Amino acid sequence: MQVEQARASLAQARATYEQLIAGATSEEIERAEAQLVQAQAQFQQTQGSITSEDVAAARAQLTEAQARLQVLEAGTEQTDIDTARASLARARTNLQAQRDALAASKVQAQSQMEQAANVLRSRQTEYSNIYWDNREIERQNGGGFDSLAQSLRDREEEALRVVENAEADLDQARVAYEQAQQAEITGIQIAEAEVVQAQASLDALLEPADPDDIAAARAQVAQAQANLTRLVGQERAGSLAAASAAIASAQANLDQLTAAPRDVDLAGALAQIRQAEVTLEQTEIDVLKATLRAPIAGTLAEINLKIAEAPDATLPDMVLADLSSFDVDVTVDEIDVAQLAIGQPVQLTLDALPELPLEGEVEMISPLSSELSA
C-alpha cells in the first residue's frame, strides 16, 4: 500500500510538471475569459443599477417625509388656519357665483329655444297658407304645380326654405339649451367639491394631530432614510468592492493561464518529482527489508511462530517443503539390488493410493547394506 501511494505521488508530481510545460488548454483559457467578461458585466450592472435620478428621488422623498413630520409635531399655525378659512369663503362665493351665472345661461338658452320654436310655428303657418292657396289655384286651373305662375311657385319654394331654416335654428337652440343644462350641473358639482375640500382642509387644521399619524410619519422618515442609505451607503460600496474583486480575481486567473511557466514554478515541480522518486525508492527498500525470503523455492508447510508468544527453541520457525519432487528411501532385497542402476526409471505404488502410481528414477544406491528384523 505504501509503495502504491509513493508511486501515485510520483505520477502526480510528474503530471504537474508536464502541465506546467504544456500550459493551459484552449478550453481552460476560454472559460477564464468568459469568467472575466461575466465579472466585468456584474460590476457594470452593480455600478449602473443606481442612477443619479434614483438618488435625487430618494433625497426628495426623505425631505418630504421630514417636512410632513415637522408639521405634525409642531401643530397648526394661525396663519394656516386663516388661509384655510379664506379659501373656504372663496369656494362658497365661487359656488354661488357659478349657480347664478350657469342658471342665467340656462335661462337665456331656454328663452332662445322658445323664441326659435315660436318663429318655426309662425313660418310653418305662413308656409301652410301659401301651400293651400296654391293648391286651390291648381284645382281651379285644372293643372298641377307647373300650371302656377312663376311668382306663385317661387313664393311657395321660398316659404319652404324659410321653414327648413327655422327648423335648423330650433335644433341649434335646443342643443345649446341642453349644453347649458349640463354645464350648470357640472359647474355646480365642481364648485361644491371645492367647497367640501376647503371645509375638510380647515377641519383638518383645527383638529389636533393624531398620535398614530405622527408615528406613521416617523416611520416614513425612517424608511426614506434607510432607502437613501441603501443607495449611497456602505451596502452599495460593499457590492461595488465585491464586484471589483471578482474582476481582479478573474483577470489574475486568465493571466496565470496565458503566461509562460515561471522558472521558480518549474524548479519547484522538478523538486517535487525528485522528492517523490526518493520517497518511492526508500519505500521499496523498506518493503524489501521487511520481506522474509526463503533460500529456495517451495511451499510453506509449517509455521511454529505465534503472535504475542515466545518462539520454541526446539522447533524451527518455519518448515519449507519442495512439493515438486520427493526423495523416497526404499529397501531392496539383496537378490534384486544387483539389477539396479543410477538413473534407472522406477514406479512406486502406495498401499493408501494403489490406483495412483508414482513415476521416478534411482538417484542413489547405498554402498552399505542394512539389516531388517524379521
One Martini backbone bead per residue (centre of mass of N, CA, C, O) as a GRO file, in nm:
protein
  374
    1MET     BB    1   0.059   0.062  -0.022
    2GLN     BB    2   0.303   0.256   0.006
    3VAL     BB    3   0.408   0.215  -0.282
    4GLU     BB    4   0.154   0.315  -0.430
    5GLN     BB    5   0.158   0.599  -0.307
    6ALA     BB    6   0.437   0.678  -0.415
    7ARG     BB    7   0.367   0.641  -0.714
    8ALA     BB    8   0.133   0.848  -0.719
    9SER     BB    9   0.304   1.093  -0.636
   10LEU     BB   10   0.494   1.080  -0.878
   11ALA     BB   11   0.278   1.109  -1.098
   12GLN     BB   12   0.174   1.384  -1.000
   13ALA     BB   13   0.439   1.541  -1.030
   14ARG     BB   14   0.474   1.490  -1.333
   15ALA     BB   15   0.201   1.615  -1.422
   16THR     BB   16   0.260   1.900  -1.318
   17TYR     BB   17   0.507   1.952  -1.494
   18GLU     BB   18   0.370   1.901  -1.771
   19GLN     BB   19   0.159   2.127  -1.735
   20LEU     BB   20   0.360   2.360  -1.726
   21ILE     BB   21   0.478   2.311  -2.008
   22ALA     BB   22   0.203   2.309  -2.175
   23GLY     BB   23  -0.020   2.450  -2.046
   24ALA     BB   24  -0.306   2.578  -2.125
   25THR     BB   25  -0.598   2.526  -2.252
   26SER     BB   26  -0.839   2.649  -2.455
   27GLU     BB   27  -1.073   2.591  -2.260
   28GLU     BB   28  -0.955   2.733  -2.010
   29ILE     BB   29  -0.928   3.013  -2.141
   30GLU     BB   30  -1.225   3.050  -2.217
   31ARG     BB   31  -1.333   3.033  -1.928
   32ALA     BB   32  -1.170   3.271  -1.817
   33GLU     BB   33  -1.284   3.484  -2.010
   34ALA     BB   34  -1.581   3.447  -1.927
   35GLN     BB   35  -1.540   3.524  -1.629
   36LEU     BB   36  -1.443   3.811  -1.686
   37VAL     BB   37  -1.693   3.913  -1.836
   38GLN     BB   38  -1.890   3.856  -1.607
   39ALA     BB   39  -1.757   4.039  -1.394
   40GLN     BB   40  -1.783   4.302  -1.557
   41ALA     BB   41  -2.092   4.296  -1.584
   42GLN     BB   42  -2.152   4.299  -1.280
   43PHE     BB   43  -2.022   4.572  -1.226
   44GLN     BB   44  -2.196   4.739  -1.420
   45GLN     BB   45  -2.465   4.667  -1.289
   46THR     BB   46  -2.400   4.776  -1.006
   47GLN     BB   47  -2.322   5.066  -1.097
   48GLY     BB   48  -2.597   5.111  -1.291
   49SER     BB   49  -2.851   5.052  -1.097
   50ILE     BB   50  -2.776   5.350  -0.990
   51THR     BB   51  -2.890   5.661  -1.025
   52SER     BB   52  -2.914   5.999  -0.985
   53GLU     BB   53  -3.223   5.995  -0.987
   54ASP     BB   54  -3.260   5.800  -0.751
   55VAL     BB   55  -3.121   5.976  -0.538
   56ALA     BB   56  -3.297   6.228  -0.573
   57ALA     BB   57  -3.566   6.090  -0.502
   58ALA     BB   58  -3.482   6.001  -0.216
   59ARG     BB   59  -3.431   6.284  -0.105
   60ALA     BB   60  -3.717   6.393  -0.156
   61GLN     BB   61  -3.865   6.191   0.025
   62LEU     BB   62  -3.724   6.272   0.284
   63THR     BB   63  -3.804   6.571   0.288
   64GLU     BB   64  -4.110   6.525   0.288
   65ALA     BB   65  -4.127   6.353   0.545
   66GLN     BB   66  -3.999   6.564   0.735
   67ALA     BB   67  -4.206   6.790   0.688
   68ARG     BB   68  -4.457   6.637   0.786
   69LEU     BB   69  -4.354   6.580   1.070
   70GLN     BB   70  -4.311   6.873   1.154
   71VAL     BB   71  -4.607   6.957   1.130
   72LEU     BB   72  -4.725   6.753   1.334
   73GLU     BB   73  -4.543   6.838   1.581
   74ALA     BB   74  -4.605   7.160   1.572
   75GLY     BB   75  -4.858   7.222   1.436
   76THR     BB   76  -5.093   7.473   1.387
   77GLU     BB   77  -5.108   7.770   1.237
   78GLN     BB   78  -5.289   8.060   1.214
   79THR     BB   79  -5.229   8.124   0.918
   80ASP     BB   80  -5.340   7.856   0.809
   81ILE     BB   81  -5.628   7.897   0.909
   82ASP     BB   82  -5.688   8.162   0.762
   83THR     BB   83  -5.638   8.051   0.480
   84ALA     BB   84  -5.859   7.830   0.490
   85ARG     BB   85  -6.099   8.023   0.537
   86ALA     BB   86  -6.059   8.184   0.278
   87SER     BB   87  -6.095   7.945   0.087
   88LEU     BB   88  -6.385   7.879   0.174
   89ALA     BB   89  -6.510   8.151   0.099
   90ARG     BB   90  -6.435   8.138  -0.201
   91ALA     BB   91  -6.586   7.877  -0.263
   92ARG     BB   92  -6.869   7.981  -0.190
   93THR     BB   93  -6.874   8.221  -0.382
   94ASN     BB   94  -6.827   8.051  -0.637
   95LEU     BB   95  -7.081   7.881  -0.613
   96GLN     BB   96  -7.286   8.111  -0.636
   97ALA     BB   97  -7.180   8.221  -0.905
   98GLN     BB   98  -7.233   7.964  -1.065
   99ARG     BB   99  -7.531   7.944  -1.024
  100ASP     BB  100  -7.606   8.215  -1.149
  101ALA     BB  101  -7.463   8.194  -1.427
  102LEU     BB  102  -7.578   7.916  -1.518
  103ALA     BB  103  -7.874   7.990  -1.490
  104ALA     BB  104  -7.872   8.225  -1.690
  105SER     BB  105  -7.777   8.058  -1.933
  106LYS     BB  106  -8.018   7.865  -1.933
  107VAL     BB  107  -8.242   8.077  -1.965
  108GLN     BB  108  -8.139   8.192  -2.230
  109ALA     BB  109  -8.149   7.926  -2.390
  110GLN     BB  110  -8.451   7.879  -2.345
  111SER     BB  111  -8.548   8.140  -2.480
  112GLN     BB  112  -8.421   8.083  -2.759
  113MET     BB  113  -8.581   7.823  -2.806
  114GLU     BB  114  -8.864   7.947  -2.791
  115GLN     BB  115  -8.826   8.149  -3.018
  116ALA     BB  116  -8.766   7.937  -3.237
  117ALA     BB  117  -9.040   7.797  -3.208
  118ASN     BB  118  -9.216   8.040  -3.283
  119VAL     BB  119  -9.095   8.089  -3.560
  120LEU     BB  120  -9.164   7.812  -3.676
  121ARG     BB  121  -9.469   7.833  -3.647
  122SER     BB  122  -9.500   8.084  -3.824
  123ARG     BB  123  -9.371   7.963  -4.084
  124GLN     BB  124  -9.565   7.725  -4.108
  125THR     BB  125  -9.819   7.895  -4.145
  126GLU     BB  126  -9.731   8.044  -4.399
  127TYR     BB  127  -9.680   7.791  -4.569
  128SER     BB  128  -9.964   7.673  -4.548
  129ASN     BB  129 -10.115   7.901  -4.688
  130ILE     BB  130  -9.963   7.892  -4.955
  131TYR     BB  131 -10.005   7.598  -5.025
  132TRP     BB  132 -10.330   7.604  -5.033
  133ASP     BB  133 -10.360   7.828  -5.238
  134ASN     BB  134 -10.219   7.678  -5.472
  135ARG     BB  135 -10.412   7.433  -5.476
  136GLU     BB  136 -10.661   7.595  -5.552
  137ILE     BB  137 -10.556   7.703  -5.820
  138GLU     BB  138 -10.508   7.430  -5.950
  139ARG     BB  139 -10.803   7.341  -5.941
  140GLN     BB  140 -10.909   7.570  -6.114
  141ASN     BB  141 -10.709   7.507  -6.364
  142GLY     BB  142 -10.650   7.191  -6.391
  143GLY     BB  143 -10.357   7.165  -6.265
  144GLY     BB  144 -10.040   7.186  -6.164
  145PHE     BB  145  -9.755   7.327  -6.054
  146ASP     BB  146  -9.683   7.428  -6.351
  147SER     BB  147  -9.952   7.614  -6.377
  148LEU     BB  148  -9.825   7.814  -6.223
  149ALA     BB  149  -9.698   8.086  -6.143
  150GLN     BB  150  -9.382   8.178  -6.086
  151SER     BB  151  -9.434   8.346  -5.828
  152LEU     BB  152  -9.584   8.120  -5.675
  153ARG     BB  153  -9.362   7.913  -5.675
  154ASP     BB  154  -9.145   8.088  -5.538
  155ARG     BB  155  -9.301   8.138  -5.277
  156GLU     BB  156  -9.322   7.844  -5.182
  157GLU     BB  157  -9.020   7.776  -5.179
  158GLU     BB  158  -8.937   8.000  -4.982
  159ALA     BB  159  -9.118   7.907  -4.745
  160LEU     BB  160  -8.976   7.632  -4.712
  161ARG     BB  161  -8.693   7.741  -4.648
  162VAL     BB  162  -8.777   7.894  -4.395
  163VAL     BB  163  -8.865   7.645  -4.236
  164GLU     BB  164  -8.596   7.493  -4.243
  165ASN     BB  165  -8.435   7.714  -4.098
  166ALA     BB  166  -8.606   7.712  -3.840
  167GLU     BB  167  -8.544   7.419  -3.764
  168ALA     BB  168  -8.238   7.457  -3.735
  169ASP     BB  169  -8.254   7.675  -3.516
  170LEU     BB  170  -8.397   7.492  -3.310
  171ASP     BB  171  -8.186   7.274  -3.287
  172GLN     BB  172  -7.959   7.462  -3.191
  173ALA     BB  173  -8.110   7.568  -2.939
  174ARG     BB  174  -8.145   7.291  -2.803
  175VAL     BB  175  -7.845   7.224  -2.772
  176ALA     BB  176  -7.774   7.475  -2.604
  177TYR     BB  177  -7.961   7.401  -2.368
  178GLU     BB  178  -7.837   7.129  -2.295
  179GLN     BB  179  -7.554   7.243  -2.239
  180ALA     BB  180  -7.643   7.433  -2.012
  181GLN     BB  181  -7.742   7.214  -1.824
  182GLN     BB  182  -7.474   7.055  -1.799
  183ALA     BB  183  -7.301   7.296  -1.704
  184GLU     BB  184  -7.453   7.339  -1.442
  185ILE     BB  185  -7.400   7.067  -1.314
  186THR     BB  186  -7.089   7.060  -1.334
  187GLY     BB  187  -7.018   7.335  -1.205
  188ILE     BB  188  -7.152   7.280  -0.931
  189GLN     BB  189  -6.995   7.026  -0.857
  190ILE     BB  190  -6.716   7.157  -0.853
  191ALA     BB  191  -6.779   7.380  -0.647
  192GLU     BB  192  -6.868   7.188  -0.420
  193ALA     BB  193  -6.599   7.032  -0.400
  194GLU     BB  194  -6.434   7.280  -0.313
  195VAL     BB  195  -6.586   7.325  -0.051
  196VAL     BB  196  -6.532   7.049   0.077
  197GLN     BB  197  -6.222   7.068   0.070
  198ALA     BB  198  -6.194   7.330   0.234
  199GLN     BB  199  -6.336   7.220   0.487
  200ALA     BB  200  -6.143   6.982   0.536
  201SER     BB  201  -5.886   7.150   0.572
  202LEU     BB  202  -5.988   7.311   0.815
  203ASP     BB  203  -6.054   7.071   1.000
  204ALA     BB  204  -5.762   6.956   1.006
  205LEU     BB  205  -5.637   7.213   1.141
  206LEU     BB  206  -5.826   7.212   1.403
  207GLU     BB  207  -5.714   6.945   1.454
  208PRO     BB  208  -5.533   6.742   1.620
  209ALA     BB  209  -5.278   6.540   1.619
  210ASP     BB  210  -5.231   6.216   1.551
  211PRO     BB  211  -5.037   5.974   1.687
  212ASP     BB  212  -5.050   5.783   1.442
  213ASP     BB  213  -4.952   5.992   1.235
  214ILE     BB  214  -4.679   6.042   1.365
  215ALA     BB  215  -4.578   5.751   1.352
  216ALA     BB  216  -4.604   5.723   1.045
  217ALA     BB  217  -4.411   5.958   0.976
  218ARG     BB  218  -4.161   5.837   1.113
  219ALA     BB  219  -4.156   5.581   0.940
  220GLN     BB  220  -4.114   5.730   0.671
  221VAL     BB  221  -3.845   5.855   0.744
  222ALA     BB  222  -3.693   5.590   0.798
  223GLN     BB  223  -3.740   5.468   0.518
  224ALA     BB  224  -3.609   5.696   0.352
  225GLN     BB  225  -3.330   5.677   0.488
  226ALA     BB  226  -3.274   5.380   0.416
  227ASN     BB  227  -3.291   5.414   0.111
  228LEU     BB  228  -3.061   5.619   0.084
  229THR     BB  229  -2.842   5.445   0.217
  230ARG     BB  230  -2.856   5.212   0.013
  231LEU     BB  231  -2.763   5.388  -0.236
  232VAL     BB  232  -2.491   5.544  -0.075
  233GLY     BB  233  -2.372   5.338   0.109
  234GLN     BB  234  -2.212   5.056   0.225
  235GLU     BB  235  -2.362   4.849   0.053
  236ARG     BB  236  -2.276   4.957  -0.223
  237ALA     BB  237  -1.973   4.953  -0.172
  238GLY     BB  238  -1.956   4.647  -0.124
  239SER     BB  239  -2.059   4.559  -0.403
  240LEU     BB  240  -1.835   4.697  -0.566
  241ALA     BB  241  -1.596   4.555  -0.431
  242ALA     BB  242  -1.677   4.266  -0.506
  243ALA     BB  243  -1.684   4.309  -0.814
  244SER     BB  244  -1.387   4.403  -0.837
  245ALA     BB  245  -1.259   4.144  -0.718
  246ALA     BB  246  -1.367   3.954  -0.939
  247ILE     BB  247  -1.206   4.080  -1.166
  248ALA     BB  248  -0.922   4.038  -1.051
  249SER     BB  249  -0.940   3.729  -1.029
  250ALA     BB  250  -1.002   3.670  -1.330
  251GLN     BB  251  -0.747   3.809  -1.442
  252ALA     BB  252  -0.537   3.640  -1.289
  253ASN     BB  253  -0.622   3.369  -1.407
  254LEU     BB  254  -0.572   3.441  -1.703
  255ASP     BB  255  -0.272   3.520  -1.675
  256GLN     BB  256  -0.177   3.243  -1.572
  257LEU     BB  257  -0.269   3.077  -1.826
  258THR     BB  258  -0.105   3.265  -2.050
  259ALA     BB  259   0.151   3.226  -1.912
  260ALA     BB  260   0.457   3.144  -1.862
  261PRO     BB  261   0.649   2.949  -1.696
  262ARG     BB  262   0.815   2.964  -1.415
  263ASP     BB  263   1.113   2.884  -1.283
  264VAL     BB  264   1.017   2.830  -0.995
  265ASP     BB  265   0.795   2.629  -1.074
  266LEU     BB  266   0.974   2.424  -1.217
  267ALA     BB  267   1.162   2.370  -0.981
  268GLY     BB  268   0.942   2.273  -0.790
  269ALA     BB  269   0.844   2.036  -0.966
  270LEU     BB  270   1.118   1.886  -0.974
  271ALA     BB  271   1.145   1.853  -0.670
  272GLN     BB  272   0.893   1.679  -0.639
  273ILE     BB  273   0.989   1.450  -0.813
  274ARG     BB  274   1.244   1.379  -0.650
  275GLN     BB  275   1.099   1.329  -0.385
  276ALA     BB  276   0.921   1.100  -0.494
  277GLU     BB  277   1.154   0.912  -0.577
  278VAL     BB  278   1.283   0.883  -0.300
  279THR     BB  279   1.036   0.774  -0.159
  280LEU     BB  280   1.006   0.521  -0.335
  281GLU     BB  281   1.283   0.397  -0.283
  282GLN     BB  282   1.256   0.378   0.025
  283THR     BB  283   1.000   0.206   0.026
  284GLU     BB  284   1.119  -0.037  -0.122
  285ILE     BB  285   1.340  -0.092   0.084
  286ASP     BB  286   1.155  -0.136   0.327
  287VAL     BB  287   1.007  -0.376   0.202
  288LEU     BB  288   1.253  -0.558   0.167
  289LYS     BB  289   1.332  -0.561   0.471
  290ALA     BB  290   1.032  -0.680   0.550
  291THR     BB  291   1.118  -0.931   0.381
  292LEU     BB  292   1.089  -1.286   0.381
  293ARG     BB  293   1.337  -1.504   0.241
  294ALA     BB  294   1.395  -1.788   0.079
  295PRO     BB  295   1.651  -1.989  -0.051
  296ILE     BB  296   1.403  -2.146  -0.163
  297ALA     BB  297   1.172  -2.301  -0.340
  298GLY     BB  298   0.829  -2.335  -0.205
  299THR     BB  299   0.637  -2.470   0.068
  300LEU     BB  300   0.457  -2.373   0.341
  301ALA     BB  301   0.410  -2.620   0.589
  302GLU     BB  302   0.524  -2.462   0.861
  303ILE     BB  303   0.420  -2.272   1.163
  304ASN     BB  304   0.577  -2.181   1.492
  305LEU     BB  305   0.461  -1.897   1.503
  306LYS     BB  306   0.321  -1.664   1.753
  307ILE     BB  307   0.138  -1.425   1.862
  308ALA     BB  308   0.263  -1.318   2.171
  309GLU     BB  309   0.494  -1.543   2.147
  310ALA     BB  310   0.743  -1.740   2.219
  311PRO     BB  311   0.973  -1.914   2.079
  312ASP     BB  312   1.068  -2.240   1.997
  313ALA     BB  313   1.385  -2.378   2.024
  314THR     BB  314   1.306  -2.682   1.918
  315LEU     BB  315   1.186  -2.528   1.674
  316PRO     BB  316   1.116  -2.429   1.382
  317ASP     BB  317   0.973  -2.162   1.250
  318MET     BB  318   0.993  -2.296   0.959
  319VAL     BB  319   0.858  -2.503   0.688
  320LEU     BB  320   1.009  -2.595   0.379
  321ALA     BB  321   0.865  -2.733   0.079
  322ASP     BB  322   0.925  -2.952  -0.198
  323LEU     BB  323   0.652  -3.050  -0.414
  324SER     BB  324   0.783  -3.138  -0.696
  325SER     BB  325   0.956  -3.348  -0.514
  326PHE     BB  326   1.074  -3.681  -0.400
  327ASP     BB  327   1.240  -3.855  -0.135
  328VAL     BB  328   1.285  -4.215  -0.143
  329ASP     BB  329   1.324  -4.468   0.091
  330VAL     BB  330   1.427  -4.799   0.000
  331THR     BB  331   1.403  -5.145   0.005
  332VAL     BB  332   1.617  -5.413  -0.115
  333ASP     BB  333   1.675  -5.700  -0.218
  334GLU     BB  334   1.965  -5.877  -0.264
  335ILE     BB  335   1.871  -5.999  -0.535
  336ASP     BB  336   1.783  -5.701  -0.675
  337VAL     BB  337   2.025  -5.498  -0.648
  338ALA     BB  338   2.188  -5.583  -0.911
  339GLN     BB  339   1.957  -5.439  -1.108
  340LEU     BB  340   2.052  -5.164  -1.029
  341ALA     BB  341   2.060  -4.809  -1.142
  342ILE     BB  342   2.154  -4.510  -1.220
  343GLY     BB  343   1.857  -4.364  -1.367
  344GLN     BB  344   1.648  -4.561  -1.315
  345PRO     BB  345   1.336  -4.636  -1.368
  346VAL     BB  346   1.042  -4.597  -1.158
  347GLN     BB  347   0.764  -4.752  -0.966
  348LEU     BB  348   0.526  -4.637  -0.732
  349THR     BB  349   0.338  -4.784  -0.460
  350LEU     BB  350   0.060  -4.730  -0.249
  351ASP     BB  351  -0.151  -4.847  -0.017
  352ALA     BB  352  -0.337  -4.586  -0.007
  353LEU     BB  353  -0.263  -4.552  -0.347
  354PRO     BB  354  -0.298  -4.785  -0.582
  355GLU     BB  355  -0.414  -4.594  -0.835
  356LEU     BB  356  -0.131  -4.412  -0.781
  357PRO     BB  357   0.130  -4.395  -0.959
  358LEU     BB  358   0.488  -4.332  -0.923
  359GLU     BB  359   0.728  -4.155  -1.082
  360GLY     BB  360   1.091  -4.236  -1.132
  361GLU     BB  361   1.435  -4.239  -1.001
  362VAL     BB  362   1.755  -4.337  -0.956
  363GLU     BB  363   1.999  -4.166  -0.744
  364MET     BB  364   2.073  -4.385  -0.509
  365ILE     BB  365   2.315  -4.627  -0.376
  366SER     BB  366   2.387  -4.792  -0.117
  367PRO     BB  367   2.692  -4.932  -0.006
  368LEU     BB  368   2.521  -5.026   0.232
  369SER     BB  369   2.383  -5.246   0.431
  370SER     BB  370   2.080  -5.360   0.584
  371GLU     BB  371   1.910  -5.469   0.867
  372LEU     BB  372   1.619  -5.661   0.914
  373SER     BB  373   1.374  -5.743   1.094
  374ALA     BB  374   1.145  -6.017   1.114
   0.00000   0.00000   0.00000
